Amino acid sequence: MAPLRFLYDCDPGADDALAMLLALGRPDALDMIAVTCVAGNVGLRPVVNNARRILELCGRRDIPVYAGAARPIMASRGRVSIMHGSDGLAGSKLPAPTMPVTDGHAATEISRIARAEGKLHICATGPMTNLALALLLDPDLPDFISAINIMGGAAFCPGNTTPLAEFNFAVDPHAAAIVFDSGIPITMLGLDVTRQATVNGDMIAQVGAIDSAVAREAAHLLINYGSKDPCLHDPAAIAWMLKPEIFKTVQAHVSICTNSGPAAGQVVAAVSERHLAGRAPNSTIVTHVDAAEFRKLFVASLL
């Protein structure tokens, strides 16, 4: 079977960087054709720099990187995360990137690439501002996107940024609402599952024993980011594309709260017939993962 061609929309961020390492370590199964960047874990400039730093580390200067939204749709500035350090990569020693940022805004490039591909798979692990802008600019875009798998949201558990909302959805709840209303097939890997996809000492030791520059960077990120947040949120979205059989899911109709205040970005997931009230599910929510198999999958990608 040919590798799955996909566009990666992200905000690196240590866990986005780890997700990139996982995806790029499996060229037999995944073909990352472009990276689009959005402000999130840190501001847009370091996000774009970090995406290029990781691609250069992996010898993949051929993958274009596009800069996108520097702020949410309805806010003058977005949140940033304290979990990733000032540079976004937990104080990484990777050199500054030398590969250029490719011309074009992420939103318009998502549309162009989707139409060129005919049917594009997207993996999104940051605020969904770029995707929402692309959908607003190109109303026919859903016809050219086969599926989106998203790291974000908290359907059946508390949030991590507010009591009700996960970080990516809290940063730009309006963007999340636009994407979930698009009719595109969506798989949501939120805190319900990513809090199970944790790093542990054995995993760090296994990665640390691998003698390669990529594994050394992975070990740095696992140790320095993982000490603050042991959950490998964004790598779970890549693992879903590689090995969906280690996950469990439920079908749901998802709507996103866009009110201001602590509920902004809250996921309202209707699962039962009564709560669906005649509406068809618009997403697949991932609820469980075999954590041991997930760790094994990640370590194997670095070998």
N, C-alpha and C positions, 0 to 999 in steps of 0.2 A: 504494500500500500504506500502511496506517495505521502510524504510528510504534509501535515496540515499547514497551509499557508495562512498566516495571521498577522494582523497589525496590532502592535502593543501600545496602548495609551496609558501613560504612567506619570508618576511624580517622584522619581528616585531621590531620596529615601532608601534606607538600608534594606527594608524588606522588598522593595521593588528591585533593588540591585540583586538581591538573592534570587528573586523570581527570574530575572534576566539570566543569571548564571545557570539556573535550572533549565530554562528553555534552550539556551545556546549550547548547553551540554548534551542535548538530545537532537542533533540534526537529522537523525534517522526518522524522527517522529514529528518534529516541529520545524517550520521554516518561517522565521521572523522576517517579514518583508519590509517593515518600516517601524520606526518608533516615533510616536507623537507625545509631546511633553506638555504638562499642565502644572501650574503652581499648586502646591498642596503641602506635602511634608515640609518643604522649604520653598523659597521663592522661585520664580521661573528661571532665572539665570543659573543658580546652582543646580536646579533640576536638569536643565539641558546639559550642563557640564558633566553631571554625574552619569547621565545616560551615555554620553560619549566616552567617559572614562572607562565604564564597564565594557562597552563595545571594543575599545582599543585593547583592553586587557585580554579579551577573548579573541583578538585577531579578526574582528568583524567590522572593519572600517567600511565595508561595502553596504552596510545597512544604513539607509538615510535616517537622519534625525531632524524632526520638524518642531519648532517652537510653537506653542499655542497660547492659551488664555493665561493671563497673568493675574486674573482676579475672577471671582464668581460673577454670574450673570446679574444678580440683583444686590450686590454689595460692593462697596468701594475697595475693600480688601478682604482677604480670606484669613482663615486661621492657619497657623503653622504648628507643627508637632515638636515637642521638646524631646522626643524619644530618639531622634536621629542625629543629634549633635548639630553644631553650627553649620557644618558643610553638608549635612544630609547623609553622610556615609560614616558616621560615628568616628570621625577623625582619621579617615583612611589616608594612607601614605601614597596612594596612586597619584601619578603625575597629572598636571593639567592636560586636558585633551588638546590634540593638534588637528584632528579631523574637523572639517567645517560643518556648521549647521546648514542643512539644505534649505534653499529658498522656498518660501511658501508657508502660509499659516496652517497649523495643524488641522483646523476645521475644514478648510477648503481642500486640503490634501487628502483627508479621510474620504471626502466625496469623490475626488478624482480617482483615488486608488480603488475605491469600491466599484466604481463604474468600469475601470480598466480590468479588474478581476472578474467582473460579472456577478460574483457572489463572494463577499468578503467576510471572513471570521475576524472578530475583534475581541481582544482580551483587554479589559480596562481595570486598572488597579489604583486609580487616583480619583479625585473629584471629576465628575463627568461633564465638565464645562465644554470641553472640545467636542464631545459627541453631541451634546445638546445644540451647540452652535451649528454644527454640521447639519443636523436635522432641521433646524430653523431656516438655514440658508438653502437647503435642497429638500423640498417636501417629498420628492420621489426616492430619496435615499434608502428608505426601508426596503425597497424592491431589490437593492443591490447588496444587502447585508444578510448573510445566512444566519448568523447568531452572534450574540454578545455574551461572554461570561465575565461577570463583574465581581471584584472584591469590594464589598461595601454593604452597609446596612446591618441591622440587628432585628431579626423578625420575632424571635421567641425568647429573647434574653435582654438584659440591660445594655445600654450603649456604653461607649468608652470615652466619649467627649462630653456628652450630657447623659443624664440618667436614661434617656430615651433614644439617643442617636449615636451612631458610629461616626468616626471622623470624616470619611470621604463624603458621606451624605450630609453631615452637618455643615461642611464647608460650602457646599452648593446644593441645597435641597431642591431648588427650582430646576437645576440641570438634571438631577436624578428623576424628578417627576416627568420631565419631557421625555427622557429615555424610556421610562417604564410605560409611558402612554403611546409609544411609537408603533406598537404592534410587532416589533422585531422579537424573535425568540430570545429570551433572556434566561441565563442561569445565574443566580445570585449566591455567591459564597460570602456570607456575612460572618459576624462574630459568633453566630450559632455554631459554625463549624471551625472557624479559624482559631478559636480558643482551645480547640482540641489538637490543632496542628502545631505542637510545641517542640522546641528544641530541648534536648537534655544533655547531660554530661557525656554519655556514650556517643551521641551524634557528633558533638564537638571533638571528641577524641578521634573518632574515625576520620573526620574531615582533616583534622590537624596532622594525621599520619600520612596524608597524600602529599607527595612532593611535586607540587606545581604552583605556579604563580596564582592561578585561578583559585585553587584550593586554599592557599594562604590568605587570599582576600576574603574568601567565604568564611574561613575560620575567624578572621578579624571581625567580620560583621556579626557572626553568630555569637561571639563572646561579648562584644561591646554593645551591640544593640540588644542582644538576647538577655543581657543582665538587667535591662530596663523593661523589656517586654518580651517574654519567652515565646510569644505566639508568632508563627511564620505566616502572617496574614496573606501577603501577596503571592508567595510561592504556592499556596493552596490553589490559587486560580490557575496556575500553570499545571500543577499536578492533576487537576480536573481534566485538562485536555489530554494529558498523557495516560492517565489510568482511572477513568471514571468509576470502574468497578470497585474501588476501595472506598467509595462514598455512598451515602444514603441521601435520598431526596424526597421532597413533597411538592406537589403542584399547588399553586396559590395565585390568587389575584392580589397583586401588590399595588398599593398607593402610597404616596410619600407626602408627609405633612410639610407644607411650605409656610406655615404661620411663623411669625417671629417668636423668639423665646426658646426655652429648653426643649420644646417638642419639634423644633425645626430639624428636618431630616429623619424624623421617626418613620419607620416602616410599619404600615398597617397591612398585615398579611391575612387574607381571608382564605381559609382552607376548607372548613365544613360547608356542607350544602346550605345550611341556614345562613352562614355568614357570606357565602358567595352571592346569595339572593339573585340567582339567575345569571350572574356574570360568569364568563369563562375565565379560567386561569390565564394569566399573562406572563407567568414566569415559573421557573423551577427553582425552588429554594433548597440548597444543600444544607443538610442538618447534622450529618455525622461523617467522620472519617476514621479509618483505621490508622491511628497515629504511628504505629510501628512500621506499617507498610509505606506510609508517607515519608518517614525519615529514611527508610531504605532506598526509596526512589530518589530522594535528593542526593544522598551520598553517592549512589551509583552514577549520577549524572556528572560527577566530578572526576571519576576514574578514567 
